[in-house]
Amino acid sequence: MPEYEYWNQIWELNHRVTDLGEPLALTDETRALLRATAAEVAIAPEEAASALQGDVSAAALLKEIAKRIRVGSRRLSRALIEARKHEEAGDRDAARAPLLALLDVEVVPLYREQAQIQLDALDDP
């Protein structure tokens, strides 16, 4: 299972490139970072390899990786909060709904796994 150790580096790099307008320096280290994190957010290796052929496409890959991490994290947080409210109210069926809805759309394996763990916990008496 991936360690997700590079996500902070992706956030920092995306901030510098997207928000501060720095050019993306497509070094071997940057390529390795993008390749590793692309896999962690369910971007096909072929798609990542193709994107790493040029600066513009690599910057777009960086932006997509950062977006999947950010959007997925927010989606998971909202689903967990909503599920917890329903669970505390004693309505396990309603607690499952936001987690199942997340699983319908989420692609990042880590976030899917965390939602599934919560669903499994709801099934335990």
C-alpha positions as CSV (number, residue, x, y, z in Angstrom):
1,M,0.0,0.0,0.0
2,P,1.4,3.4,-0.8
3,E,2.6,5.6,2.0
4,Y,1.2,8.9,0.6
5,E,4.3,10.6,1.8
6,Y,4.6,12.8,-1.2
7,W,1.2,14.6,-0.9
8,N,2.6,17.6,1.0
9,Q,5.3,18.0,-1.7
10,I,2.6,17.9,-4.3
11,W,0.7,20.6,-2.4
12,E,3.8,22.8,-2.1
13,L,4.8,22.4,-5.7
14,N,1.3,23.0,-7.0
15,H,1.1,26.2,-4.9
16,R,4.3,27.5,-6.3
17,V,3.4,26.7,-9.9
18,T,-0.4,27.5,-9.8
19,D,-0.6,30.3,-7.3
20,L,2.8,31.9,-7.5
21,G,3.3,31.4,-11.2
22,E,6.7,29.7,-10.9
23,P,7.6,27.6,-13.9
24,L,7.5,23.8,-13.3
25,A,11.1,22.5,-13.4
26,L,10.7,19.1,-14.9
27,T,13.7,17.4,-13.3
28,D,14.1,13.7,-12.7
29,E,13.1,14.2,-9.1
30,T,9.9,16.1,-10.2
31,R,9.1,13.4,-12.7
32,A,9.5,10.7,-10.0
33,L,7.3,12.7,-7.6
34,L,4.5,13.1,-10.2
35,R,4.7,9.5,-11.3
36,A,4.5,8.2,-7.8
37,T,1.6,10.4,-6.7
38,A,-0.3,9.9,-10.0
39,A,-0.6,6.2,-9.1
40,E,-1.8,7.1,-5.6
41,V,-4.7,9.1,-7.0
42,A,-5.8,6.6,-9.6
43,I,-4.2,8.2,-12.7
44,A,-3.1,5.4,-15.1
45,P,0.6,5.0,-15.5
46,E,0.3,5.4,-19.2
47,E,-1.5,8.7,-18.8
48,A,1.1,10.0,-16.3
49,A,4.0,8.9,-18.6
50,S,2.5,10.7,-21.5
51,A,2.0,13.9,-19.4
52,L,5.6,13.8,-18.2
53,Q,6.8,14.3,-21.8
54,G,6.4,18.0,-21.7
55,D,6.3,21.0,-19.3
56,V,2.8,22.1,-20.1
57,S,1.3,18.6,-19.8
58,A,3.3,17.9,-16.6
59,A,1.9,21.0,-15.1
60,A,-1.6,19.9,-16.0
61,L,-0.8,16.5,-14.4
62,L,0.4,18.2,-11.2
63,K,-2.8,20.3,-11.1
64,E,-5.0,17.2,-11.5
65,I,-3.1,15.3,-8.8
66,A,-3.5,18.2,-6.4
67,K,-7.2,18.5,-7.3
68,R,-7.9,14.9,-6.6
69,I,-6.2,15.0,-3.3
70,R,-7.9,18.3,-2.2
71,V,-11.4,17.5,-3.5
72,G,-11.3,13.9,-2.3
73,S,-10.2,15.0,1.2
74,R,-13.0,17.5,1.5
75,R,-15.5,15.0,0.2
76,L,-14.4,12.4,2.7
77,S,-14.5,14.9,5.6
78,R,-18.0,15.9,4.7
79,A,-19.2,12.3,4.4
80,L,-17.6,11.3,7.7
81,I,-19.1,14.2,9.5
82,E,-22.6,13.5,8.1
83,A,-22.3,9.8,8.8
84,R,-21.3,10.5,12.4
85,K,-24.3,12.8,13.0
86,H,-26.7,10.1,11.8
87,E,-24.9,7.4,13.7
88,E,-25.0,9.4,16.9
89,A,-28.8,9.9,16.3
90,G,-29.1,6.1,16.1
91,D,-29.9,5.9,12.4
92,R,-27.3,3.6,10.9
93,D,-29.0,3.4,7.5
94,A,-28.8,7.2,7.2
95,A,-25.2,7.0,8.4
96,R,-24.3,4.7,5.5
97,A,-25.8,6.9,2.8
98,P,-23.1,9.6,2.6
99,L,-20.4,7.0,2.7
100,L,-22.0,5.0,-0.1
101,A,-22.5,8.2,-2.1
102,L,-18.8,9.0,-1.7
103,L,-17.9,5.5,-2.9
104,D,-20.0,6.1,-6.0
105,V,-17.8,9.0,-7.1
106,E,-14.4,8.9,-5.3
107,V,-11.4,7.6,-7.3
108,V,-8.5,8.1,-4.8
109,P,-7.9,4.6,-3.2
110,L,-7.0,6.0,0.2
111,Y,-10.2,7.9,0.5
112,R,-12.2,4.9,-0.7
113,E,-10.5,2.7,1.8
114,Q,-11.3,5.1,4.7
115,A,-14.9,5.3,3.7
116,Q,-15.2,1.5,3.5
117,I,-13.6,1.2,6.9
118,Q,-16.3,3.5,8.3
119,L,-19.0,1.5,6.5
120,D,-17.7,-1.8,7.9
121,A,-17.6,-0.2,11.4
122,L,-21.3,0.7,11.0
123,D,-22.1,-3.0,10.4
124,D,-20.4,-4.1,13.6
125,P,-22.8,-4.3,16.5
